[in-house]
């Protein structure tokens, strides 16, 4: 796991001290003993990879989503999912079967961008905006404290911090620390018969630059982000995470360097930036990595491993793991930020949504749809939500199963039946059971995702945890 700010400073100071001692000892040593140790290069490449991973990942996702091709949308517009499950989503890991999503990329560099949301009339709506470091700069979660579900009509202006000007009356200002931001509006859907009502709400969402919102039809269009030929050649297909994983060290750090001028880190950690400078990574300039290819390659491999390694501050219980207080507003917790970006792209704060994931049964064996499992929620153990909850089965890679039955979710949204004592059982298997709430699963190794929409505080304060998955 990447070190925290104090640990980073200590590591750098220790390396510098050791280098100084070696230099002093060099007068009495052979030339081979005075060669600079490349261990610091490996460590700083790995630390810097974890630090910069969310920004590079968001840049790749933006470049894949912005444009005029099918499945894309220009900047400052939304692309509306039209079907469940979503097709061609920018973030296809663990696709939700509970909501239709409207997503887009904002550019606030020239002027504010206005987002208007309609009154959902009691229907659950979760809207959030993430900066390019995956911090949540705004969401509707605060409204869930007083409302079981749904939002009121509202208009928000997303602006760069230095912008000075007047906004239309009744428009709330939200400063965005990065030039680009990702907006996601997720609307509850109750099945295929409900899609017409959801699409009507989608069409009522408005996104426009301030000048267009105010009626200036002469407003200049905003060009899509520039992508180099080398970057375009790497991973023209595949998920954003797969594309980032395919980048070599030069490709990764060049993308990071080019993104930094418009998207400065928050907080601007001097130790992390010092490490980048040590490695020859200067904002806006081509990188000049140290001439130590083995150390650089080893650091890159270490970085790859770290971003998918569970950090110690993840919540765990009965084999499940989920995010707690730090998610969505990471500060200098770069390990948590990178892991969240890699495993649950676009995740909000603990008040927006909880996604608990399990891959093993209560005996520690890998879940497999060829077996039959039960998840027993005691009467006082049902998921604590203000909105609703659901469980979905995916392949071990986070994809939906091939067969149609495996594209179903079980939860209180679609009428999960309780037992006489108020408890609830979910049966997980690739074959239908005679009773209970059957969750179809792929006939292979799998993972289960329990989603809590508008979770209550006990979902993330350690006082509640999902029940074990027990093989029958």
NUVO-621458 format. One line per field, with one value per residue (C-alpha): residue in three letters; y negated, z, x negated. Coordinates in steps of 0.05 Angstrom, whole numbers, plus 5000, padded with zeros to 4 digits. Example, Ala and Ser with C-alpha at 12.3 -4.5 7.8 and 13.67 -1.06 7.14 Angstrom:
residu = (ALA|SER);
Y = (5090|5021);
Z = (5156|5143);
X = (4754|4727);
***
This chain:
residu = (UNK|UNK|UNK|UNK|UNK|UNK|UNK|UNK|UNK|UNK|UNK|UNK|UNK|UNK|UNK|UNK|UNK|UNK|UNK|UNK|UNK|UNK|UNK|UNK|UNK|UNK|UNK|UNK|UNK|UNK|UNK|UNK|UNK|UNK|UNK|UNK|UNK|UNK|UNK|UNK|UNK|UNK|UNK|UNK|UNK|UNK|UNK|UNK|UNK|UNK|UNK|UNK|UNK|UNK|UNK|UNK|UNK|UNK|UNK|UNK|UNK|UNK|UNK|UNK|UNK|UNK|UNK|UNK|UNK|UNK|UNK|UNK|UNK|UNK|UNK|UNK|UNK|UNK|UNK|UNK|UNK|UNK|UNK|UNK|UNK|UNK|UNK|UNK|UNK|UNK|UNK|UNK|UNK|UNK|UNK|UNK|UNK|UNK|UNK|UNK|UNK|UNK|UNK|UNK|UNK|UNK|UNK|UNK|UNK|UNK|UNK|UNK|UNK|UNK|UNK|UNK|UNK|UNK|UNK|UNK|UNK|UNK|UNK|UNK|UNK|UNK|UNK|UNK|UNK|UNK|UNK|UNK|UNK|UNK|UNK|UNK|UNK|UNK|UNK|UNK|UNK|UNK|UNK|UNK|UNK|UNK|UNK|UNK|UNK|UNK|UNK|UNK|UNK|UNK|UNK|UNK|UNK|UNK|UNK|UNK|UNK|UNK|UNK|UNK|UNK|UNK|UNK|UNK|UNK|UNK|UNK|UNK|UNK|UNK|UNK|UNK|UNK|UNK|UNK|UNK|UNK|UNK|UNK|UNK|UNK|UNK|UNK|UNK|UNK|UNK|UNK|UNK|UNK|UNK|UNK|UNK|UNK|UNK|UNK|UNK|UNK|UNK|UNK|UNK|UNK|UNK|UNK|UNK|UNK|UNK|UNK|UNK|UNK|UNK|UNK|UNK|UNK|UNK|UNK|UNK|UNK|UNK|UNK|UNK|UNK|UNK|UNK|UNK|UNK|UNK|UNK|UNK|UNK|UNK|UNK|UNK|UNK|UNK|UNK|UNK|UNK|UNK|UNK|UNK|UNK|UNK|UNK|UNK|UNK|UNK|UNK|UNK|UNK|UNK|UNK|UNK|UNK|UNK|UNK|UNK|UNK|UNK|UNK|UNK|UNK|UNK|UNK|UNK|UNK|UNK|UNK|UNK|UNK|UNK|UNK|UNK|UNK|UNK|UNK|UNK|UNK|UNK|UNK|UNK|UNK|UNK|UNK|UNK|UNK|UNK|UNK|UNK|UNK|UNK|UNK|UNK|UNK|UNK|UNK|UNK|UNK|UNK|UNK|UNK|UNK|UNK|UNK|UNK|UNK|UNK|UNK|UNK|UNK|UNK|UNK|UNK|UNK|UNK|UNK|UNK|UNK|UNK|UNK|UNK|UNK|UNK|UNK|UNK|UNK|UNK|UNK|UNK|UNK|UNK|UNK|UNK|UNK|UNK|UNK|UNK|UNK|UNK|UNK|UNK|UNK|UNK|UNK|UNK|UNK|UNK|UNK|UNK|UNK|UNK|UNK|UNK|UNK|UNK|UNK|UNK|UNK|UNK|UNK|UNK|UNK|UNK|UNK|UNK|UNK|UNK|UNK|UNK|UNK|UNK|UNK|UNK|UNK|UNK|UNK|UNK|UNK|UNK|UNK|UNK|UNK|UNK|UNK|UNK|UNK|UNK|UNK|UNK|UNK|UNK|UNK|UNK|UNK|UNK|UNK|UNK|UNK|UNK|UNK|UNK|UNK|UNK|UNK|UNK|UNK|UNK|UNK|UNK|UNK|UNK|UNK|UNK|UNK|UNK|UNK|UNK|UNK|UNK|UNK|UNK|UNK|UNK|UNK|UNK|UNK|UNK|UNK|UNK|UNK|UNK|UNK|UNK|UNK|UNK|UNK|UNK|UNK|UNK|UNK|UNK|UNK|UNK|UNK|UNK|UNK|UNK|UNK|UNK|UNK|UNK|UNK|UNK|UNK|UNK|UNK|UNK|UNK|UNK|UNK|UNK|UNK|UNK|UNK|UNK|UNK|UNK|UNK|UNK);
Y = (5000|4931|4895|4835|4766|4772|4841|4816|4760|4808|4856|4800|4772|4841|4855|4787|4799|4868|4838|4785|4837|4877|4815|4802|4874|4872|4846|4914|4957|4989|4956|5012|4999|4925|4937|4905|4953|4957|4982|4912|4911|4974|4947|4878|4906|4951|4895|4847|4898|4906|4831|4816|4876|4844|4784|4827|4874|4817|4787|4853|4861|4790|4799|4863|4830|4761|4755|4763|4837|4885|4894|4827|4757|4688|4651|4618|4665|4730|4799|4835|4910|4938|5010|5056|5082|5021|5031|5001|4966|4928|4966|5036|5068|5095|5060|5041|5073|5026|4958|4926|4881|4815|4797|4744|4704|4631|4578|4519|4487|4433|4420|4452|4512|4514|4579|4578|4637|4646|4665|4741|4744|4794|4838|4852|4810|4808|4753|4741|4704|4728|4688|4720|4748|4785|4741|4727|4651|4653|4704|4710|4752|4695|4696|4768|4747|4719|4757|4832|4826|4777|4707|4638|4596|4561|4526|4527|4489|4524|4472|4468|4439|4374|4357|4291|4273|4275|4337|4339|4331|4395|4430|4461|4453|4512|4503|4558|4562|4596|4573|4635|4672|4733|4728|4787|4787|4854|4863|4922|4970|5022|5066|5062|5038|4978|4954|4903|4864|4866|4841|4783|4762|4770|4723|4671|4667|4607|4596|4534|4483|4418|4379|4431|4436|4360|4362|4342|4385|4358|4395|4432|4508|4541|4587|4658|4670|4682|4753|4769|4823|4865|4861|4877|4938|4966|5000|4971|5025|5054|5023|4960|5001|5051|4994|4963|5030|5037|4973|4978|4931|4878|4881|4877|4820|4781|4783|4762|4704|4678|4681|4646|4573|4574|4621|4604|4653|4635|4629|4610|4659|4633|4701|4736|4680|4684|4758|4742|4690|4740|4786|4732|4722|4648|4622|4609|4635|4701|4746|4764|4826|4849|4893|4954|4996|5055|5011|4973|5038|5067|5004|5006|5079|5061|5004|5050|5097|5042|5011|5077|5095|5084|5028|5040|4989|5027|5052|5128|5177|5248|5250|5185|5121|5050|4978|4936|4864|4845|4863|4806|4754|4785|4730|4761|4833|4851|4926|4923|4875|4918|4983|4951|4924|4992|5036|4992|4937|4877|4896|4839|4824|4868|4829|4841|4916|4977|5035|5096|5151|5224|5279|5335|5374|5381|5438|5396|5431|5393|5381|5420|5422|5497|5498|5474|5420|5383|5313|5307|5237|5238|5193|5139|5150|5127|5076|5008|4960|4898|4918|4992|5050|5107|5166|5183|5242|5230|5271|5267|5211|5168|5183|5208|5281|5302|5330|5286|5311|5289|5217|5212|5180|5195|5140|5101|5061|5123|5153|5200|5243|5246|5306|5307|5282|5222|5252|5259|5313|5304|5369|5364|5418|5428|5472|5449|5471|5492|5435|5371|5311|5342|5303|5334|5341|5359|5432|5413|5378|5314|5253|5223|5149|5123|5051|5004|4941|4881|4923|4906|4889|4959|4987|4954|4942|5015|5030|5071|5122|5168|5241|5298|5336|5407|5467|5516);
Z = (5000|4983|5043|5073|5068|5130|5109|5039|5068|5115|5058|5014|5071|5088|5015|5011|5076|5053|4987|5025|5069|5008|4976|5038|5039|4966|4979|5007|4962|4893|4835|4834|4907|4892|4837|4856|4884|4839|4894|4904|4830|4839|4902|4873|4808|4847|4895|4837|4798|4856|4864|4791|4773|4783|4740|4683|4688|4686|4626|4588|4606|4583|4517|4503|4519|4487|4412|4357|4346|4366|4441|4452|4468|4462|4523|4565|4541|4569|4541|4565|4575|4543|4566|4623|4628|4600|4533|4517|4584|4596|4662|4648|4712|4755|4714|4754|4738|4784|4749|4681|4680|4645|4642|4612|4617|4634|4614|4661|4635|4593|4631|4682|4661|4685|4704|4716|4747|4747|4806|4807|4843|4895|4848|4872|4836|4852|4818|4830|4799|4807|4793|4753|4816|4831|4890|4895|4889|4893|4900|4919|4980|5029|5007|5029|5102|5100|5041|5034|4959|4902|4892|4880|4818|4824|4782|4796|4763|4762|4756|4759|4826|4796|4755|4771|4744|4756|4755|4741|4801|4840|4812|4863|4851|4860|4849|4811|4823|4756|4685|4670|4713|4705|4718|4731|4742|4760|4760|4792|4743|4763|4702|4628|4635|4674|4623|4590|4655|4667|4597|4607|4668|4629|4575|4628|4651|4620|4614|4580|4585|4619|4554|4521|4583|4582|4508|4472|4409|4387|4442|4415|4418|4462|4427|4451|4491|4448|4447|4418|4365|4414|4466|4415|4393|4463|4480|4428|4455|4524|4590|4614|4668|4616|4573|4631|4651|4579|4583|4594|4642|4590|4566|4636|4661|4596|4604|4676|4659|4604|4650|4710|4686|4678|4736|4795|4853|4914|4963|4925|4962|4957|4972|4917|4869|4890|4873|4804|4795|4817|4762|4708|4706|4696|4685|4612|4588|4558|4613|4621|4664|4696|4654|4697|4657|4705|4765|4727|4703|4773|4801|4748|4764|4838|4822|4783|4842|4893|4858|4861|4932|4986|5032|5107|5119|5078|5119|5122|5152|5137|5075|5046|5037|5026|5033|5095|5113|5068|5001|4954|4992|4996|5016|5017|5023|4954|4965|4979|4921|4871|4895|4891|4821|4797|4829|4834|4782|4795|4867|4908|4982|5038|5037|4962|4956|4987|4945|4986|4948|4966|4927|4979|5020|5096|5091|5050|4983|4918|4900|4840|4808|4803|4879|4919|4972|5020|5047|5110|5133|5204|5217|5247|5196|5131|5092|5125|5070|5058|4985|4967|4961|4914|4903|4835|4813|4765|4737|4777|4728|4743|4680|4675|4658|4587|4598|4606|4676|4702|4686|4745|4813|4879|4928|4960|4895|4860|4917|4954|4999|5074|5119|5172|5226|5183|5161|5088|5049|4982|4945|4898|4844|4769|4775|4801|4871|4894|4944|4968|4931|4875|4849|4783|4779|4724|4725|4741|4794|4812|4856|4890|4897|4949|4933|4985|4953|5000|5057|5130|5174|5205|5136|5141|5215|5231|5268|5210|5163|5110|5130|5108|5043|5065|5019|5026);
X = (5000|4974|4946|4981|4951|4907|4883|4868|4826|4790|4775|4747|4705|4678|4659|4625|4588|4564|4541|4502|4468|4449|4418|4377|4354|4336|4266|4246|4290|4283|4322|4373|4391|4404|4456|4522|4573|4634|4680|4707|4728|4770|4803|4818|4845|4892|4914|4924|4964|5012|5015|5030|5072|5141|5124|5097|5156|5206|5170|5174|5247|5262|5226|5265|5332|5324|5336|5387|5382|5438|5437|5402|5425|5393|5368|5422|5476|5505|5509|5571|5571|5634|5635|5621|5568|5530|5496|5428|5422|5357|5350|5376|5351|5408|5463|5524|5591|5629|5621|5616|5555|5544|5470|5426|5362|5359|5308|5310|5245|5278|5342|5389|5431|5503|5537|5613|5648|5724|5768|5767|5835|5811|5771|5701|5649|5575|5535|5462|5403|5331|5268|5212|5180|5246|5265|5339|5348|5424|5480|5553|5537|5550|5623|5631|5626|5696|5727|5737|5724|5729|5704|5734|5721|5654|5601|5526|5469|5402|5347|5271|5249|5221|5284|5316|5384|5458|5501|5576|5620|5632|5571|5525|5449|5402|5328|5292|5216|5202|5219|5259|5309|5353|5427|5472|5548|5577|5653|5688|5720|5771|5762|5774|5846|5820|5770|5816|5824|5749|5733|5781|5741|5676|5701|5717|5645|5609|5534|5506|5450|5472|5474|5519|5562|5570|5591|5527|5530|5463|5427|5367|5368|5316|5267|5257|5192|5131|5105|5036|5029|4989|5043|5097|5059|5056|5121|5168|5214|5225|5245|5210|5176|5150|5124|5086|5057|5031|4991|4916|4882|4869|4941|4970|4927|4933|5009|5002|4955|5001|5062|5031|5034|5110|5122|5077|5080|5122|5090|5026|4981|4909|4879|4918|4900|4827|4827|4853|4799|4746|4771|4769|4844|4858|4930|4942|4874|4850|4825|4752|4752|4686|4641|4654|4704|4703|4719|4773|4805|4804|4835|4890|4905|4908|4956|5001|5006|5018|5078|5116|5094|5146|5124|5127|5182|5233|5292|5299|5348|5371|5327|5355|5315|5340|5318|5328|5319|5261|5292|5307|5265|5196|5148|5078|5103|5077|5081|5156|5167|5131|5164|5233|5220|5195|5249|5311|5303|5348|5364|5393|5389|5413|5478|5489|5483|5450|5427|5407|5371|5361|5324|5321|5370|5370|5319|5270|5284|5293|5366|5389|5458|5457|5467|5527|5519|5565|5557|5600|5618|5645|5705|5660|5604|5636|5594|5602|5624|5666|5673|5671|5622|5606|5559|5531|5488|5430|5373|5308|5287|5348|5388|5459|5471|5485|5555|5616|5635|5566|5585|5632|5623|5658|5678|5734|5743|5770|5810|5763|5807|5796|5805|5859|5812|5791|5725|5706|5669|5634|5618|5558|5550|5548|5610|5678|5697|5766|5774|5742|5716|5676|5615|5592|5517|5467|5447|5375|5334|5371|5376|5437|5449|5497|5518|5547|5577|5579|5550|5562|5502|5499|5480|5411|5398|5384|5449|5479|5450|5479|5492|5447|5458|5470|5465|5523);
***
